[in-house]
Amino acid sequence: MLRISRRSSTQSGHVTLWVRQISRLSDSHENQFVADVASLSLGFAAVVKRMFPATSISQERVDPPYTSLPLNLTAATEAVPSGRGIESVAKPSILNVKPSYPQPHNASSTQSLDLTASQIVMKDPKSFPTRASAPQLSPQPPKPDAALTPASVPSSRVSRLFQYSSLAFGVGLGAISEGIKRSTNFSGDPSPSTSLVLSQNNIERIVKRLSRMRGAALKLGQMLSIQDSHMLPKEFEDILLRVQNAANYMPDSQLMKVMNTELGPNWQTTKFASFETTPFAAASIGQVHYATLPPTATSSIPTPVAVKVQYPGVAKSIDSDISYLRTLSLMSSILPRGMYLDNTLRVARMELGWECDYVREAASMSRMRELVDGMRGVYVPRVFGDVSTGRVLACEFVEGVAIGSVDHLEQRKRDEIGARMLKLCLEQLFTFRFMQTDPNWSNFLYNERTDTIHLLDFGAAREFPATFTDPYLRLLKAASKRDRDAAIEYSEKLGFLTGLESETMLNAHLNSLFLLASPFDPERKGVPFDFANQSITHSVRADIPVMLRERLTPPPDESYSLHRSLSGSFLLCSRIGARVDCATLFEEYASRV
């Protein structure tokens, strides 16, 4: 282990502490090598810090409000092009509780899905007059995003180790270079007061490398970026947004290797009538292709499908990738103690494991298809199990635009869409207790012609136990009524509070909770809540420094995915300027407890 320290230097003391923290990441040789590289880079940066005291390697920042009930309403989520299929773009996108359904599956299996008929073959949608009609599919393939570019995804542990190690070393040298430039007034950074580590050149370096790595880097970005854009440092927000929107995909040679392994060497002729080798979308775990299935006895024409193909090496590299990302986070000091980084990474590791198991996702998708059967204007595409494996997932091709792009519609229609999405969210949580927890707007495609919302991407779908949802419903009900005692009681039962908090912390927690639940205030029944003109986030922001400073425990594991989904629904309503009678919607559920 390399160590660089000067006992007479306070900055060096911090570097030594960082090095010791990094050295505890893992006992593996791989992570030790990354730690050595990071240590050397940080040591150089410490020397620069002493030479150029006017510059800074870290900066003050505000932690995303994972405290209390973080339903932030103004986070920026990038509008995306039209999407059609399982997962249409890179995501903005858990727990230590094993879901009871569906059971985990060995994702390394290359056998086709062997799901029950009730999971895969659903009733004809036409037999349900209140259900959204099955989409009228066009055999014409969608046009690939012009920004898509081929780039081989590092698939082996050694190649991924090299990528992360090179990034760590490059970021360290970049910090040194930036320190010298700033001290001599030659810096091209328009914001010289910002972090040396997160200089503009280093941001470019990080974005380029992580965009190629995919997997864990994008998942961590998904978990953090759903927060209010004002809660994260601007540099970090820029990295997350750009990495998520990066459009790299596997070159044909790598794609063919994956497909041959999963579906056999003759898959193009035995499994499909046609298959577009250039994907029309790229995401964090895989890329999506347009294809058609051969005609059958019940269909005289080829059936259009969306085929999601997982990037090689992502599933096997989850643990090492998470450790490398932790190292980089420690290097930049961008995430403060209040973020509970280890807890966040542990949850991300678990959810990544779920998302890499396409058999689990197929079962979740089929289950949700049955659950929403009969809901007006909501549709889940059918899974085709005979052309799906643990690394390949095929579902019917559906058309629509990302739901965040419907702000051009008339106010009445936008209000209706917002109400439908909030209703769906509450129904999943408090009735189904099974939820699609990825709120990326591209996972909800709206077809204006059929007035249908298509639900996609069930990799992170999970079941919530009644022992969590019941007290959570009581907490939300108490908060909507501003019942202080009940809110404290259920906050402690759920694990948001320990019971040992100071009065200052309690007041900040309750104030933010009451504000966030205010759309459900029973006294507002019959009065639509105007999401376009809400000021909740601005009001809550005043309490964040107190909660960051005085909170005593990280939030419960369930809250990461739950709040991401609830936040996504609120953010969507804000994005499209919907006016929704939230109190009347919530009354149905509040009356159950």
C-alpha positions, 0 to 999 in steps of 0.5 A, spaced: 500 500 500 502 506 497 502 512 503 504 519 502 504 523 508 507 529 511 505 529 519 506 537 519 501 538 514 493 538 516 492 536 509 496 530 509 492 528 515 486 528 511 490 524 505 492 519 510 485 518 512 483 517 505 488 512 504 486 508 510 479 508 508 480 506 501 485 500 503 479 498 507 474 497 500 476 490 499 482 485 500 482 483 493 488 485 489 484 488 484 481 493 489 488 494 492 491 496 486 486 501 485 487 504 492 494 504 490 493 508 484 488 513 488 493 514 494 499 516 489 494 521 486 491 524 492 498 524 495 500 529 489 494 533 490 496 534 497 502 537 495 499 541 490 494 543 496 500 546 500 503 549 494 497 553 492 493 554 498 488 558 494 485 552 491 481 547 494 480 539 492 473 539 495 468 544 496 462 545 501 455 541 498 448 540 500 446 532 501 440 530 497 435 529 502 434 522 503 432 524 510 425 524 512 420 523 506 424 526 500 419 527 495 423 532 491 418 536 486 423 540 481 429 535 480 431 536 472 430 529 468 432 530 461 427 529 456 428 524 451 426 522 444 420 517 442 421 510 445 418 504 443 420 497 447 423 495 453 427 500 455 428 506 451 434 510 453 439 511 458 436 512 465 437 519 469 434 510 475 434 495 493 434 493 499 436 488 504 430 485 504 429 479 499 423 480 495 418 474 496 416 474 488 419 473 483 424 468 486 431 470 484 434 466 478 441 464 476 442 469 470 448 466 467 443 460 465 442 461 457 436 456 457 430 460 454 425 462 460 420 456 463 415 461 465 408 458 467 402 460 462 399 465 466 405 469 467 407 469 459 400 468 455 395 473 457 388 474 456 386 477 449 386 485 451 380 485 447 376 481 452 377 487 457 372 493 455 375 497 460 383 495 459 387 499 454 387 496 447 393 492 445 397 497 441 396 497 433 404 495 431 407 497 425 412 492 422 417 498 420 423 499 425 424 505 429 430 509 427 436 509 431 438 515 435 443 519 431 447 520 437 448 512 438 455 510 437 459 503 437 464 502 443 466 496 445 464 495 453 469 492 457 467 485 459 472 482 463 474 483 470 481 485 468 479 490 463 474 493 467 480 494 473 484 497 468 479 502 466 477 504 473 485 504 475 486 509 469 480 513 471 483 514 478 490 516 476 488 520 470 483 524 475 489 525 480 494 528 475 488 532 472 487 535 479 495 537 480 494 540 473 488 544 475 492 546 481 498 549 477 493 552 472 489 556 477 495 558 481 498 561 475 492 564 472 492 560 466 486 555 468 480 555 463 475 553 468 470 558 468 469 556 475 475 557 479 472 556 486 470 549 484 473 543 486 480 541 483 478 534 482 472 536 479 475 541 474 472 541 467 477 537 464 476 531 469 469 532 468 470 530 461 475 525 463 470 521 468 464 522 463 468 519 457 470 513 461 464 511 465 460 512 459 463 506 456 463 502 462 456 502 463 453 498 469 454 500 476 456 507 474 450 509 471 445 505 476 449 510 482 447 516 477 440 514 477 439 513 484 442 520 486 440 524 480 432 523 481 434 528 487 432 536 486 438 538 482 439 544 487 441 538 492 447 536 488 453 540 487 453 542 480 459 539 477 456 532 480 450 533 477 453 535 470 457 528 470 450 524 472 446 527 467 451 526 461 453 519 463 446 517 463 445 520 456 451 517 453 449 513 447 454 508 446 452 501 444 456 494 443 459 493 436 456 488 431 462 483 433 460 483 441 453 483 440 453 477 435 458 473 441 453 475 446 447 473 442 450 466 440 452 464 447 444 466 449 440 463 443 445 459 439 449 460 433 443 460 428 439 465 432 438 469 426 434 464 422 431 460 427 428 465 432 427 471 428 424 473 422 428 480 422 433 483 427 436 490 426 443 489 429 443 497 430 439 498 437 434 504 437 436 505 444 442 504 449 441 504 457 445 502 463 445 495 463 443 493 456 441 496 449 434 495 445 433 492 438 427 492 434 426 485 431 420 481 428 418 474 430 416 469 424 409 468 423 405 463 427 398 459 426 395 465 429 398 471 426 400 471 418 405 476 419 411 477 423 410 480 430 414 486 432 418 485 438 423 489 442 429 485 444 433 488 450 441 485 450 445 485 456 452 488 456 457 483 457 461 483 464 456 487 467 453 482 472 459 479 474 463 485 475 457 488 480 461 488 486 468 490 483 465 496 480 461 498 486 468 498 490 471 502 484 466 507 484 467 508 492 474 509 491 473 515 486 467 518 491 472 518 496 477 521 492 473 527 490 470 528 497 463 529 493 458 526 497 458 528 504 457 523 511 450 525 511 449 521 504 451 515 508 455 512 502 456 505 504 448 504 505 447 507 498 452 503 495 450 497 498 442 498 496 445 499 489 449 493 489 443 489 490 438 493 485 444 492 480 443 484 481 436 484 480 436 488 474 442 483 471 437 477 471 432 478 465 428 472 468 426 475 474 425 481 470 420 477 465 416 474 471 416 481 474 413 484 467 408 478 467 406 479 474 404 487 473 401 485 466 396 481 470 395 486 476 394 492 471 389 488 467 382 492 467 386 499 469 383 504 464 389 507 459 395 502 462 398 497 458 404 492 460 407 489 454 407 481 453 413 477 454 416 472 449 419 467 453 421 462 447 426 468 445 428 470 452 434 468 457 437 470 463 441 475 458 436 477 453 429 479 454 424 480 448 417 483 449 412 486 444 414 492 441 409 498 443 409 505 440 409 512 444 413 518 446 416 518 453 411 521 458 415 527 460 414 529 453 406 530 453 407 538 455 404 540 448 397 537 450 391 541 452 391 542 460 385 537 461 389 531 458 395 533 462 391 533 468 388 526 466 395 523 465 398 526 471 392 523 475 393 517 472 400 516 474 399 518 481 393 513 481 398 508 478 403 509 483 399 509 489 395 503 487 402 499 486 404 501 493 398 500 497 394 495 493 399 491 489 404 492 494 408 490 488 412 496 484 415 498 478 420 503 482 424 506 476 421 513 475 425 514 468 420 517 464 422 513 458 419 507 462 412 510 461 411 511 453 404 515 452 400 513 445 396 519 444 392 515 439 390 510 443 390 514 450 395 509 453 400 509 458 405 503 456 409 501 462 416 498 461 423 496 464 421 492 470 428 490 472 428 493 479 420 491 480 420 489 487 415 487 493 413 491 499 411 487 505 405 489 509 409 491 515 412 496 511 406 499 507 401 499 512 405 504 517 408 508 511 400 509 509 399 511 516 405 516 516 403 519 510 396 520 513 398 523 519 403 528 515 397 530 511 393 532 517 399 535 520 398 530 526 405 531 530 405 525 535 402 520 530 408 522 525 413 521 530 411 515 532 410 512 525 417 515 523 420 511 528 417 505 527 419 505 519 426 507 521 426 514 519 428 517 526 431 513 532 427 516 538 434 520 540 433 526 535 434 533 538 428 538 538 431 541 532 432 535 528 425 533 530 422 540 528 426 540 521 424 532 520 416 534 521 416 540 517 419 537 511 414 531 512 408 536 512 410 540 506 411 534 502 405 531 504 401 537 503 398 535 496 394 530 500 391 534 505 384 532 506 382 539 507 384 540 499 379 535 497 376 537 491 381 542 489 386 540 484 393 541 486 397 545 481 404 542 480 406 547 475 406 552 481 408 548 487 413 551 492 414 545 496 421 544 494 424 551 496 420 551 502 423 544 504 430 546 502 431 551 508 431 545 513 436 540 509 442 543 513 439 541 519 437 534 517 444 533 514 447 535 520 443 532 526 440 526 523 442 519 526 441 514 522 440 512 514 433 511 511 430 504 511 432 500 505 425 500 502 425 508 502 430 508 496 426 505 491 419 507 494 421 514 494 424 514 487 418 512 485 413 517 488 418 522 487 418 520 479 410 521 479 410 528 483 416 530 478 412 528 472 406 532 474 410 538 475 414 537 468 407 537 464 404 542 469 398 537 471 393 540 476 391 533 480 386 533 486 391 529 490 387 529 496 381 525 493 385 520 490 389 519 497 382 518 500 381 511 498 387 509 501 387 513 507 381 510 509 384 503 509 387 505 516 
